[in-house]
Amino acid sequence: MPTTERQELHEDASQDSTWSNALKLSWKVRELARRSYLALKSNPKPDTQSQADSKDILDDLRDLSHQVAKLQQKIHARQLKALIPWVDALGQLVEDRLGHLERQE
């Protein structure tokens, strides 16, 4: 294969590389499951936290929500039927938690 073809294939593969193959996708599932568990397990109480801490928590949840939404798109696009109910439920849990904390602000 000529060098230019290899380079083009490499560039295509690096596009959105975190989501580009099964190994990376499974790593992302584990990472987001762990982050979600920690975010949903924590019980931040506005009266015991500083504004900076609350803002950091909200920022983390917003990022997590964005990442889970992206994961949902990839799982649905690849029709990974065993993961669809799980990722949809995870997305809903994260969105509910984010909405709850935003209302408390």
Residue, then its C-alpha position, 0 to 999 in steps of 0.5 A: m500500500p502506498t504511503t499516502e493511502r496508509q496516511e489517509l487510513h490513519e487519519d480516518a482512523s484517528q477521527d473521533s479515535t476514542w470511539s473508533n473500535a471495540l476496544k476503545l469503545s469498551w474502555k469508554v463504557r467502563e470509564l463513563a460507568r465509573r464516573s457516573y457511579l461516583a457522580l450519582k453516589s455522591n450526595p452533595k448538600p448545598d448547605t455544606q459546600s462552597q459555591a466553587d465546589s458546587k460549580d465544579i460538581l455541576d461542571d463535571l456532571r455537564d461534561l459527564s452528560h455530554q460524554v454519555a450522550k455521545l456514547q449513546q449515539k455510538i452505541h445506537a449507531r452500532q446497534l449494540k442491542a445489549l448495551i442500548p437499555w443500559v446506556d439509555a438508563l445511564g443517560q437518564l440518571v445523569e440527566d436527572r441528577l444534573g437537573h436536580l442540582e441545577r434546580q438547587e442552584 
